[in-house]
């Protein structure tokens, strides 16, 4: 049978100004239920249960962000290697649903932990989750950690930041260039943990031979331009070297935040030859009618122990503190009314 091949690597870095790392990343072969950066995962065929990549950027004082991002990665990996791998329905639609469900469960778990531990109240994390099944890429996102797809030298952002600046850009109040330089560019409107429910942005993208996926925290995307990511990905076939170059470039520009990059290149006989970059972008994945309510999402009442990922190298990140999301929504309205 025709197969899809994945080459992948990930790297996280403290940056130049933070005293601890609150980013977490994860690379997993779901068919074998293995999460690591060992050679058998760094180069593998996509099996019948798919492949998973996660980047989470934590926030909160007293190392709470570090805890939140790790909890998110553990919860998502656990759900996908238990519930999804035992699901009798192996369709693409079910895979996308299980990814969305995993992110919602991670939110429940972090929210419950913060409620039970007042010292970490307000803890949270972004989560950008990429799953590969067959020849398609599915993404479930909360927050502003980004996913880019590089095809034939052109780099396209395929996620949308859930941020104040993105909302203002879409409203036509500011330009993308103004948003990039705004002092408020790190204000996000949603994260896992602070609220009992989140709205997961579920999207998808067919992949082609030679496509490179880059997932990153805003410690990278805030310092390295999209075009630069595309150029480096095109010029650097070795993914370990690519991740190192991306991190080094962000650090050369000040490294004001933790920096995390996961890069994956796709190949194999099941994929079509790369053509133009037409059709690459943020594309909402429509779950089949009723799929999202097929089963209730459990609410964690405690903090179950994390799934050990003993083979994964230490990885953690940082997100600037944010206020209650209701206040941020009000800030958007006030800015639109009076800010210009």
Secondary structure, DSSP 8 states (H G I E B T S, - for coil): ----EEEEEEEEE--SS-SS--EEEEEEETTTTEES-SHHHHEEE--TT-EEEEEEEEE-TTTHHHHHHHHHHHHHHHHIIIIITT-S---HHHHHHHHHHHHHHHHHHHHHHHHH-GGGTT-EE-EEEEEEETTEEEEEEESS-EEEEEETTEEEE-S---BHHHHHHHTTSS-HHHHHH-TTTT-BS--BSSSS----EEEEEE--TT-EEEEE-HHHHTTS-HHHHHHHHHH---HHHHHHHHHHHHHHTT--S-EEEEEEEEESTTS-----STT-S--B----TTGGGSS-----SS-------TTS------B-----HHHHHHHHHHHHHH--
